[in-house]
Amino acid sequence: MPERELTFGEKAVGLTFNPGGNAEVNTIKAAFAAIIDQLNDLRTQAGPGDKGRMYSEAITDAQSAQMWAVKAITWQY
């Protein structure tokens, strides 16, 4: 049975990449994927222009926040 295609948000956060198998990483990535999917839908509705650009910025910032969260979760000092 073929797996479903990942959503835009799932691709954006690298949902399937978790070599350590950390459950908290999965949870954070899934949450940010949902947020990014919603922002992407709103960006599509907004179309080109300032509003669409703002949604793009929000998506980029959400990706950054997700990466920092994963870094914090996996941080070993």
Distance bins in CASP14 RR format, pairs under 12 A and 6 or more apart:
PFRMAT RR
TARGET T0000
AUTHOR 0000-0000-0000
RMODE 2
METHOD distances of the structure
MODEL  1
3 10 0 0 0 0 0 1 0 0 0 0 0
3 15 0 0 0 0 0 1 0 0 0 0 0
3 16 0 0 0 0 1 0 0 0 0 0 0
4 10 0 0 0 0 1 0 0 0 0 0 0
4 15 0 0 0 0 0 1 0 0 0 0 0
4 16 0 0 0 0 0 1 0 0 0 0 0
5 11 0 0 0 0 1 0 0 0 0 0 0
5 15 0 0 0 0 0 1 0 0 0 0 0
5 16 0 0 0 0 0 1 0 0 0 0 0
6 12 0 0 0 0 1 0 0 0 0 0 0
6 13 0 0 0 0 1 0 0 0 0 0 0
6 14 0 0 0 0 1 0 0 0 0 0 0
6 15 1 0 0 1 0 0 0 0 0 0 0
6 16 1 0 0 1 0 0 0 0 0 0 0
6 17 0 0 0 0 0 1 0 0 0 0 0
6 29 0 0 0 0 0 1 0 0 0 0 0
6 30 0 0 0 0 0 1 0 0 0 0 0
6 33 0 0 0 0 1 0 0 0 0 0 0
6 36 0 0 0 0 0 1 0 0 0 0 0
6 37 0 0 0 0 0 1 0 0 0 0 0
7 13 0 0 0 0 1 0 0 0 0 0 0
7 14 0 0 0 0 0 1 0 0 0 0 0
7 15 0 0 0 0 1 0 0 0 0 0 0
7 16 0 0 0 0 0 1 0 0 0 0 0
7 29 0 0 0 0 0 1 0 0 0 0 0
7 30 0 0 0 0 0 1 0 0 0 0 0
7 32 0 0 0 0 0 1 0 0 0 0 0
7 33 1 0 0 1 0 0 0 0 0 0 0
7 34 0 0 0 0 1 0 0 0 0 0 0
7 35 0 0 0 0 0 1 0 0 0 0 0
7 36 0 0 0 0 1 0 0 0 0 0 0
7 37 1 0 1 0 0 0 0 0 0 0 0
7 38 0 0 0 0 0 1 0 0 0 0 0
7 39 0 0 0 0 0 1 0 0 0 0 0
7 40 0 0 0 0 1 0 0 0 0 0 0
7 41 0 0 0 0 0 1 0 0 0 0 0
8 14 0 0 0 0 0 1 0 0 0 0 0
8 15 0 0 0 0 0 1 0 0 0 0 0
8 32 0 0 0 0 0 1 0 0 0 0 0
8 33 0 0 0 0 1 0 0 0 0 0 0
8 34 0 0 0 0 0 1 0 0 0 0 0
8 35 0 0 0 0 0 1 0 0 0 0 0
8 36 1 0 0 1 0 0 0 0 0 0 0
8 37 1 0 1 0 0 0 0 0 0 0 0
8 38 0 0 0 0 0 1 0 0 0 0 0
8 39 0 0 0 0 1 0 0 0 0 0 0
8 40 1 0 1 0 0 0 0 0 0 0 0
8 41 0 0 0 0 1 0 0 0 0 0 0
8 43 0 0 0 0 1 0 0 0 0 0 0
8 44 0 0 0 0 1 0 0 0 0 0 0
8 55 0 0 0 0 0 1 0 0 0 0 0
8 59 0 0 0 0 1 0 0 0 0 0 0
8 62 0 0 0 0 0 1 0 0 0 0 0
8 63 0 0 0 0 0 1 0 0 0 0 0
9 15 1 0 0 1 0 0 0 0 0 0 0
9 16 0 0 0 0 0 1 0 0 0 0 0
9 29 0 0 0 0 1 0 0 0 0 0 0
9 30 0 0 0 0 1 0 0 0 0 0 0
9 31 0 0 0 0 0 1 0 0 0 0 0
9 32 1 0 0 1 0 0 0 0 0 0 0
9 33 1 0 1 0 0 0 0 0 0 0 0
9 34 1 0 0 1 0 0 0 0 0 0 0
9 35 0 0 0 0 1 0 0 0 0 0 0
9 36 1 1 0 0 0 0 0 0 0 0 0
9 37 1 0 1 0 0 0 0 0 0 0 0
9 38 0 0 0 0 1 0 0 0 0 0 0
9 39 0 0 0 0 1 0 0 0 0 0 0
9 40 1 0 0 1 0 0 0 0 0 0 0
9 41 0 0 0 0 0 1 0 0 0 0 0
9 43 0 0 0 0 0 1 0 0 0 0 0
9 59 0 0 0 0 1 0 0 0 0 0 0
9 62 0 0 0 0 1 0 0 0 0 0 0
9 63 0 0 0 0 1 0 0 0 0 0 0
9 66 0 0 0 0 1 0 0 0 0 0 0
10 16 1 0 0 1 0 0 0 0 0 0 0
10 17 0 0 0 0 0 1 0 0 0 0 0
10 26 0 0 0 0 0 1 0 0 0 0 0
10 29 1 0 0 1 0 0 0 0 0 0 0
10 30 0 0 0 0 1 0 0 0 0 0 0
10 31 0 0 0 0 0 1 0 0 0 0 0
10 32 0 0 0 0 1 0 0 0 0 0 0
10 33 1 0 1 0 0 0 0 0 0 0 0
10 34 0 0 0 0 1 0 0 0 0 0 0
10 35 0 0 0 0 0 1 0 0 0 0 0
10 36 0 0 0 0 1 0 0 0 0 0 0
10 37 1 0 0 1 0 0 0 0 0 0 0
10 40 0 0 0 0 0 1 0 0 0 0 0
10 63 0 0 0 0 0 1 0 0 0 0 0
10 66 0 0 0 0 0 1 0 0 0 0 0
11 17 0 0 0 0 0 1 0 0 0 0 0
11 29 0 0 0 0 0 1 0 0 0 0 0
11 32 0 0 0 0 0 1 0 0 0 0 0
11 33 0 0 0 0 1 0 0 0 0 0 0
11 36 0 0 0 0 1 0 0 0 0 0 0
11 37 0 0 0 0 0 1 0 0 0 0 0
11 40 0 0 0 0 0 1 0 0 0 0 0
11 59 0 0 0 0 0 1 0 0 0 0 0
11 63 0 0 0 0 0 1 0 0 0 0 0
12 29 0 0 0 0 1 0 0 0 0 0 0
12 32 0 0 0 0 1 0 0 0 0 0 0
12 33 1 0 0 1 0 0 0 0 0 0 0
12 34 0 0 0 0 0 1 0 0 0 0 0
12 35 0 0 0 0 0 1 0 0 0 0 0
12 36 1 0 1 0 0 0 0 0 0 0 0
12 37 0 0 0 0 1 0 0 0 0 0 0
12 39 0 0 0 0 1 0 0 0 0 0 0
12 40 0 0 0 0 1 0 0 0 0 0 0
12 56 0 0 0 0 0 1 0 0 0 0 0
12 58 0 0 0 0 0 1 0 0 0 0 0
12 59 1 0 0 1 0 0 0 0 0 0 0
12 60 0 0 0 0 1 0 0 0 0 0 0
12 61 0 0 0 0 0 1 0 0 0 0 0
12 62 0 0 0 0 1 0 0 0 0 0 0
12 63 1 0 1 0 0 0 0 0 0 0 0
12 64 0 0 0 0 0 1 0 0 0 0 0
12 65 0 0 0 0 0 1 0 0 0 0 0
12 66 0 0 0 0 1 0 0 0 0 0 0
12 67 0 0 0 0 0 1 0 0 0 0 0
13 25 0 0 0 0 1 0 0 0 0 0 0
13 26 0 0 0 0 0 1 0 0 0 0 0
13 27 0 0 0 0 0 1 0 0 0 0 0
13 28 0 0 0 0 1 0 0 0 0 0 0
13 29 1 0 1 0 0 0 0 0 0 0 0
13 30 0 0 0 0 1 0 0 0 0 0 0
13 31 0 0 0 0 1 0 0 0 0 0 0
13 32 1 0 1 0 0 0 0 0 0 0 0
13 33 1 0 1 0 0 0 0 0 0 0 0
13 34 0 0 0 0 1 0 0 0 0 0 0
13 35 0 0 0 0 1 0 0 0 0 0 0
13 36 1 0 0 1 0 0 0 0 0 0 0
13 37 0 0 0 0 0 1 0 0 0 0 0
13 59 0 0 0 0 0 1 0 0 0 0 0
13 62 0 0 0 0 1 0 0 0 0 0 0
13 63 1 0 0 1 0 0 0 0 0 0 0
13 64 0 0 0 0 0 1 0 0 0 0 0
13 65 0 0 0 0 0 1 0 0 0 0 0
13 66 1 0 1 0 0 0 0 0 0 0 0
13 67 0 0 0 0 1 0 0 0 0 0 0
13 69 0 0 0 0 0 1 0 0 0 0 0
13 70 0 0 0 0 1 0 0 0 0 0 0
14 25 0 0 0 0 0 1 0 0 0 0 0
14 26 0 0 0 0 0 1 0 0 0 0 0
14 28 0 0 0 0 0 1 0 0 0 0 0
14 29 1 0 0 1 0 0 0 0 0 0 0
14 30 0 0 0 0 0 1 0 0 0 0 0
14 32 0 0 0 0 1 0 0 0 0 0 0
14 33 0 0 0 0 1 0 0 0 0 0 0
14 36 0 0 0 0 0 1 0 0 0 0 0
14 63 0 0 0 0 1 0 0 0 0 0 0
14 66 0 0 0 0 1 0 0 0 0 0 0
14 67 0 0 0 0 1 0 0 0 0 0 0
14 70 0 0 0 0 1 0 0 0 0 0 0
15 25 0 0 0 0 1 0 0 0 0 0 0
15 26 1 0 0 1 0 0 0 0 0 0 0
15 27 0 0 0 0 0 1 0 0 0 0 0
15 28 0 0 0 0 0 1 0 0 0 0 0
15 29 1 0 1 0 0 0 0 0 0 0 0
15 30 1 0 0 1 0 0 0 0 0 0 0
15 31 0 0 0 0 0 1 0 0 0 0 0
15 32 0 0 0 0 1 0 0 0 0 0 0
15 33 1 0 1 0 0 0 0 0 0 0 0
15 34 0 0 0 0 0 1 0 0 0 0 0
15 36 0 0 0 0 0 1 0 0 0 0 0
15 37 0 0 0 0 0 1 0 0 0 0 0
15 66 0 0 0 0 0 1 0 0 0 0 0
15 70 0 0 0 0 0 1 0 0 0 0 0
16 25 0 0 0 0 0 1 0 0 0 0 0
16 26 0 0 0 0 1 0 0 0 0 0 0
16 29 0 0 0 0 1 0 0 0 0 0 0
16 30 0 0 0 0 0 1 0 0 0 0 0
16 33 0 0 0 0 0 1 0 0 0 0 0
17 25 0 0 0 0 1 0 0 0 0 0 0
17 26 0 0 0 0 0 1 0 0 0 0 0
17 29 0 0 0 0 1 0 0 0 0 0 0
17 66 0 0 0 0 0 1 0 0 0 0 0
17 67 0 0 0 0 0 1 0 0 0 0 0
17 70 0 0 0 0 1 0 0 0 0 0 0
17 74 0 0 0 0 0 1 0 0 0 0 0
18 24 0 0 0 0 1 0 0 0 0 0 0
18 25 1 0 1 0 0 0 0 0 0 0 0
18 26 1 0 1 0 0 0 0 0 0 0 0
18 27 0 0 0 0 0 1 0 0 0 0 0
18 28 0 0 0 0 0 1 0 0 0 0 0
18 29 1 0 0 1 0 0 0 0 0 0 0
18 30 0 0 0 0 0 1 0 0 0 0 0
18 70 0 0 0 0 1 0 0 0 0 0 0
18 73 0 0 0 0 0 1 0 0 0 0 0
18 74 0 0 0 0 1 0 0 0 0 0 0
19 25 0 0 0 0 1 0 0 0 0 0 0
19 70 0 0 0 0 0 1 0 0 0 0 0
19 74 0 0 0 0 1 0 0 0 0 0 0
20 26 0 0 0 0 0 1 0 0 0 0 0
20 70 0 0 0 0 0 1 0 0 0 0 0
20 73 0 0 0 0 0 1 0 0 0 0 0
20 74 1 0 0 1 0 0 0 0 0 0 0
20 76 0 0 0 0 0 1 0 0 0 0 0
21 27 0 0 0 0 0 1 0 0 0 0 0
21 29 0 0 0 0 0 1 0 0 0 0 0
21 70 0 0 0 0 0 1 0 0 0 0 0
21 73 0 0 0 0 0 1 0 0 0 0 0
21 74 0 0 0 0 0 1 0 0 0 0 0
22 28 0 0 0 0 1 0 0 0 0 0 0
22 29 0 0 0 0 1 0 0 0 0 0 0
22 69 0 0 0 0 0 1 0 0 0 0 0
22 70 0 0 0 0 1 0 0 0 0 0 0
22 71 0 0 0 0 0 1 0 0 0 0 0
22 72 0 0 0 0 0 1 0 0 0 0 0
22 73 1 0 0 1 0 0 0 0 0 0 0
22 74 1 0 0 1 0 0 0 0 0 0 0
22 75 0 0 0 0 0 1 0 0 0 0 0
22 76 0 0 0 0 0 1 0 0 0 0 0
23 29 0 0 0 0 0 1 0 0 0 0 0
23 30 0 0 0 0 0 1 0 0 0 0 0
23 73 0 0 0 0 1 0 0 0 0 0 0
23 74 0 0 0 0 0 1 0 0 0 0 0
24 30 0 0 0 0 0 1 0 0 0 0 0
24 31 0 0 0 0 0 1 0 0 0 0 0
24 69 0 0 0 0 1 0 0 0 0 0 0
24 70 0 0 0 0 1 0 0 0 0 0 0
24 72 0 0 0 0 1 0 0 0 0 0 0
24 73 1 0 1 0 0 0 0 0 0 0 0
24 74 0 0 0 0 1 0 0 0 0 0 0
24 75 0 0 0 0 0 1 0 0 0 0 0
25 31 0 0 0 0 0 1 0 0 0 0 0
25 32 0 0 0 0 0 1 0 0 0 0 0
25 66 0 0 0 0 1 0 0 0 0 0 0
25 67 0 0 0 0 0 1 0 0 0 0 0
25 69 0 0 0 0 1 0 0 0 0 0 0
25 70 1 0 1 0 0 0 0 0 0 0 0
25 71 0 0 0 0 0 1 0 0 0 0 0
25 72 0 0 0 0 0 1 0 0 0 0 0
25 73 1 0 1 0 0 0 0 0 0 0 0
25 74 1 0 0 1 0 0 0 0 0 0 0
25 75 0 0 0 0 0 1 0 0 0 0 0
26 32 0 0 0 0 0 1 0 0 0 0 0
26 33 0 0 0 0 0 1 0 0 0 0 0
26 66 0 0 0 0 0 1 0 0 0 0 0
26 69 0 0 0 0 0 1 0 0 0 0 0
26 70 0 0 0 0 0 1 0 0 0 0 0
26 73 0 0 0 0 0 1 0 0 0 0 0
27 33 0 0 0 0 0 1 0 0 0 0 0
27 34 0 0 0 0 0 1 0 0 0 0 0
27 66 0 0 0 0 0 1 0 0 0 0 0
27 69 0 0 0 0 1 0 0 0 0 0 0
27 70 0 0 0 0 0 1 0 0 0 0 0
27 73 0 0 0 0 1 0 0 0 0 0 0
28 34 0 0 0 0 0 1 0 0 0 0 0
28 35 0 0 0 0 0 1 0 0 0 0 0
28 62 0 0 0 0 0 1 0 0 0 0 0
28 65 0 0 0 0 1 0 0 0 0 0 0
28 66 1 0 0 1 0 0 0 0 0 0 0
28 67 0 0 0 0 1 0 0 0 0 0 0
28 68 0 0 0 0 0 1 0 0 0 0 0
28 69 1 0 1 0 0 0 0 0 0 0 0
28 70 1 0 0 1 0 0 0 0 0 0 0
28 71 0 0 0 0 0 1 0 0 0 0 0
28 72 0 0 0 0 1 0 0 0 0 0 0
28 73 1 0 0 1 0 0 0 0 0 0 0
28 74 0 0 0 0 0 1 0 0 0 0 0
29 35 0 0 0 0 0 1 0 0 0 0 0
29 36 0 0 0 0 0 1 0 0 0 0 0
29 62 0 0 0 0 0 1 0 0 0 0 0
29 63 0 0 0 0 0 1 0 0 0 0 0
29 65 0 0 0 0 0 1 0 0 0 0 0
29 66 1 0 0 1 0 0 0 0 0 0 0
29 67 0 0 0 0 1 0 0 0 0 0 0
29 69 0 0 0 0 1 0 0 0 0 0 0
29 70 1 0 0 1 0 0 0 0 0 0 0
29 73 0 0 0 0 0 1 0 0 0 0 0
29 74 0 0 0 0 0 1 0 0 0 0 0
30 36 0 0 0 0 0 1 0 0 0 0 0
30 37 0 0 0 0 0 1 0 0 0 0 0
30 66 0 0 0 0 0 1 0 0 0 0 0
30 69 0 0 0 0 0 1 0 0 0 0 0
30 70 0 0 0 0 0 1 0 0 0 0 0
31 37 0 0 0 0 0 1 0 0 0 0 0
31 38 0 0 0 0 0 1 0 0 0 0 0
31 62 0 0 0 0 1 0 0 0 0 0 0
31 65 0 0 0 0 0 1 0 0 0 0 0
31 66 0 0 0 0 1 0 0 0 0 0 0
31 69 0 0 0 0 1 0 0 0 0 0 0
31 70 0 0 0 0 0 1 0 0 0 0 0
32 38 0 0 0 0 0 1 0 0 0 0 0
32 39 0 0 0 0 0 1 0 0 0 0 0
32 58 0 0 0 0 0 1 0 0 0 0 0
32 59 0 0 0 0 0 1 0 0 0 0 0
32 61 0 0 0 0 0 1 0 0 0 0 0
32 62 1 0 1 0 0 0 0 0 0 0 0
32 63 1 0 0 1 0 0 0 0 0 0 0
32 64 0 0 0 0 0 1 0 0 0 0 0
32 65 1 0 0 1 0 0 0 0 0 0 0
32 66 1 1 0 0 0 0 0 0 0 0 0
32 67 0 0 0 0 1 0 0 0 0 0 0
32 68 0 0 0 0 0 1 0 0 0 0 0
32 69 1 0 0 1 0 0 0 0 0 0 0
32 70 0 0 0 0 1 0 0 0 0 0 0
33 39 0 0 0 0 0 1 0 0 0 0 0
33 40 0 0 0 0 0 1 0 0 0 0 0
33 59 0 0 0 0 0 1 0 0 0 0 0
33 62 0 0 0 0 1 0 0 0 0 0 0
33 63 0 0 0 0 0 1 0 0 0 0 0
33 66 0 0 0 0 1 0 0 0 0 0 0
34 40 0 0 0 0 0 1 0 0 0 0 0
34 41 0 0 0 0 0 1 0 0 0 0 0
34 62 0 0 0 0 0 1 0 0 0 0 0
34 66 0 0 0 0 0 1 0 0 0 0 0
35 41 0 0 0 0 0 1 0 0 0 0 0
35 42 0 0 0 0 0 1 0 0 0 0 0
35 55 0 0 0 0 0 1 0 0 0 0 0
35 58 0 0 0 0 1 0 0 0 0 0 0
35 59 0 0 0 0 1 0 0 0 0 0 0
35 61 0 0 0 0 0 1 0 0 0 0 0
35 62 1 0 1 0 0 0 0 0 0 0 0
35 63 0 0 0 0 0 1 0 0 0 0 0
35 65 0 0 0 0 1 0 0 0 0 0 0
35 66 0 0 0 0 1 0 0 0 0 0 0
35 69 0 0 0 0 0 1 0 0 0 0 0
36 42 0 0 0 0 0 1 0 0 0 0 0
36 43 0 0 0 0 1 0 0 0 0 0 0
36 55 0 0 0 0 0 1 0 0 0 0 0
36 56 0 0 0 0 0 1 0 0 0 0 0
36 58 0 0 0 0 1 0 0 0 0 0 0
36 59 1 0 1 0 0 0 0 0 0 0 0
36 60 0 0 0 0 1 0 0 0 0 0 0
36 61 0 0 0 0 0 1 0 0 0 0 0
36 62 1 0 1 0 0 0 0 0 0 0 0
36 63 1 0 0 1 0 0 0 0 0 0 0
36 64 0 0 0 0 0 1 0 0 0 0 0
36 65 0 0 0 0 0 1 0 0 0 0 0
36 66 0 0 0 0 1 0 0 0 0 0 0
37 43 0 0 0 0 0 1 0 0 0 0 0
37 44 0 0 0 0 0 1 0 0 0 0 0
37 55 0 0 0 0 0 1 0 0 0 0 0
37 59 0 0 0 0 1 0 0 0 0 0 0
37 62 0 0 0 0 0 1 0 0 0 0 0
38 44 0 0 0 0 0 1 0 0 0 0 0
38 45 0 0 0 0 0 1 0 0 0 0 0
38 55 0 0 0 0 1 0 0 0 0 0 0
38 58 0 0 0 0 1 0 0 0 0 0 0
38 59 0 0 0 0 1 0 0 0 0 0 0
38 62 0 0 0 0 1 0 0 0 0 0 0
39 45 0 0 0 0 0 1 0 0 0 0 0
39 46 0 0 0 0 0 1 0 0 0 0 0
39 51 0 0 0 0 0 1 0 0 0 0 0
39 52 0 0 0 0 1 0 0 0 0 0 0
39 54 0 0 0 0 1 0 0 0 0 0 0
39 55 1 0 1 0 0 0 0 0 0 0 0
39 56 0 0 0 0 1 0 0 0 0 0 0
39 57 0 0 0 0 1 0 0 0 0 0 0
39 58 1 0 1 0 0 0 0 0 0 0 0
39 59 1 0 1 0 0 0 0 0 0 0 0
39 60 0 0 0 0 1 0 0 0 0 0 0
39 61 0 0 0 0 1 0 0 0 0 0 0
39 62 1 0 0 1 0 0 0 0 0 0 0
39 63 0 0 0 0 0 1 0 0 0 0 0
40 46 0 0 0 0 0 1 0 0 0 0 0
40 47 0 0 0 0 0 1 0 0 0 0 0
40 52 0 0 0 0 0 1 0 0 0 0 0
40 55 1 0 0 1 0 0 0 0 0 0 0
40 56 0 0 0 0 1 0 0 0 0 0 0
40 58 0 0 0 0 1 0 0 0 0 0 0
40 59 1 0 0 1 0 0 0 0 0 0 0
40 60 0 0 0 0 0 1 0 0 0 0 0
40 62 0 0 0 0 0 1 0 0 0 0 0
40 63 0 0 0 0 0 1 0 0 0 0 0
41 47 0 0 0 0 0 1 0 0 0 0 0
41 52 0 0 0 0 0 1 0 0 0 0 0
41 55 0 0 0 0 1 0 0 0 0 0 0
41 59 0 0 0 0 0 1 0 0 0 0 0
42 51 0 0 0 0 1 0 0 0 0 0 0
42 52 0 0 0 0 1 0 0 0 0 0 0
42 54 0 0 0 0 1 0 0 0 0 0 0
42 55 1 0 1 0 0 0 0 0 0 0 0
42 56 0 0 0 0 0 1 0 0 0 0 0
42 58 0 0 0 0 1 0 0 0 0 0 0
42 59 0 0 0 0 1 0 0 0 0 0 0
43 49 0 0 0 0 0 1 0 0 0 0 0
43 50 0 0 0 0 0 1 0 0 0 0 0
43 51 0 0 0 0 1 0 0 0 0 0 0
43 52 1 0 1 0 0 0 0 0 0 0 0
43 53 0 0 0 0 1 0 0 0 0 0 0
43 54 0 0 0 0 1 0 0 0 0 0 0
43 55 1 1 0 0 0 0 0 0 0 0 0
43 56 1 0 0 1 0 0 0 0 0 0 0
43 57 0 0 0 0 1 0 0 0 0 0 0
43 58 0 0 0 0 1 0 0 0 0 0 0
43 59 1 0 0 1 0 0 0 0 0 0 0
43 60 0 0 0 0 0 1 0 0 0 0 0
43 62 0 0 0 0 0 1 0 0 0 0 0
44 51 0 0 0 0 0 1 0 0 0 0 0
44 52 0 0 0 0 1 0 0 0 0 0 0
44 55 0 0 0 0 1 0 0 0 0 0 0
44 56 0 0 0 0 0 1 0 0 0 0 0
44 59 0 0 0 0 0 1 0 0 0 0 0
45 51 0 0 0 0 1 0 0 0 0 0 0
45 52 0 0 0 0 1 0 0 0 0 0 0
45 55 0 0 0 0 1 0 0 0 0 0 0
46 52 1 0 1 0 0 0 0 0 0 0 0
46 53 0 0 0 0 1 0 0 0 0 0 0
46 54 0 0 0 0 1 0 0 0 0 0 0
46 55 1 0 0 1 0 0 0 0 0 0 0
46 56 0 0 0 0 1 0 0 0 0 0 0
46 58 0 0 0 0 0 1 0 0 0 0 0
47 53 0 0 0 0 1 0 0 0 0 0 0
47 54 0 0 0 0 0 1 0 0 0 0 0
47 55 0 0 0 0 1 0 0 0 0 0 0
47 56 0 0 0 0 0 1 0 0 0 0 0
48 54 0 0 0 0 0 1 0 0 0 0 0
48 55 0 0 0 0 0 1 0 0 0 0 0
48 56 0 0 0 0 0 1 0 0 0 0 0
49 55 0 0 0 0 1 0 0 0 0 0 0
49 56 0 0 0 0 1 0 0 0 0 0 0
50 56 0 0 0 0 0 1 0 0 0 0 0
50 57 0 0 0 0 0 1 0 0 0 0 0
51 57 0 0 0 0 0 1 0 0 0 0 0
51 58 0 0 0 0 0 1 0 0 0 0 0
52 58 0 0 0 0 1 0 0 0 0 0 0
52 59 0 0 0 0 1 0 0 0 0 0 0
53 59 0 0 0 0 0 1 0 0 0 0 0
53 60 0 0 0 0 0 1 0 0 0 0 0
54 60 0 0 0 0 0 1 0 0 0 0 0
54 61 0 0 0 0 0 1 0 0 0 0 0
55 61 0 0 0 0 0 1 0 0 0 0 0
55 62 0 0 0 0 0 1 0 0 0 0 0
56 62 0 0 0 0 0 1 0 0 0 0 0
56 63 0 0 0 0 0 1 0 0 0 0 0
57 63 0 0 0 0 0 1 0 0 0 0 0
57 64 0 0 0 0 0 1 0 0 0 0 0
58 64 0 0 0 0 0 1 0 0 0 0 0
58 65 0 0 0 0 0 1 0 0 0 0 0
59 65 0 0 0 0 0 1 0 0 0 0 0
59 66 0 0 0 0 0 1 0 0 0 0 0
60 66 0 0 0 0 0 1 0 0 0 0 0
60 67 0 0 0 0 0 1 0 0 0 0 0
61 67 0 0 0 0 0 1 0 0 0 0 0
61 68 0 0 0 0 0 1 0 0 0 0 0
62 68 0 0 0 0 0 1 0 0 0 0 0
62 69 0 0 0 0 0 1 0 0 0 0 0
63 69 0 0 0 0 0 1 0 0 0 0 0
63 70 0 0 0 0 0 1 0 0 0 0 0
64 70 0 0 0 0 0 1 0 0 0 0 0
64 71 0 0 0 0 0 1 0 0 0 0 0
65 71 0 0 0 0 0 1 0 0 0 0 0
65 72 0 0 0 0 0 1 0 0 0 0 0
66 72 0 0 0 0 0 1 0 0 0 0 0
66 73 0 0 0 0 0 1 0 0 0 0 0
67 73 0 0 0 0 0 1 0 0 0 0 0
67 74 0 0 0 0 0 1 0 0 0 0 0
68 74 0 0 0 0 0 1 0 0 0 0 0
68 75 0 0 0 0 0 1 0 0 0 0 0
69 75 0 0 0 0 0 1 0 0 0 0 0
71 77 0 0 0 0 0 1 0 0 0 0 0
END
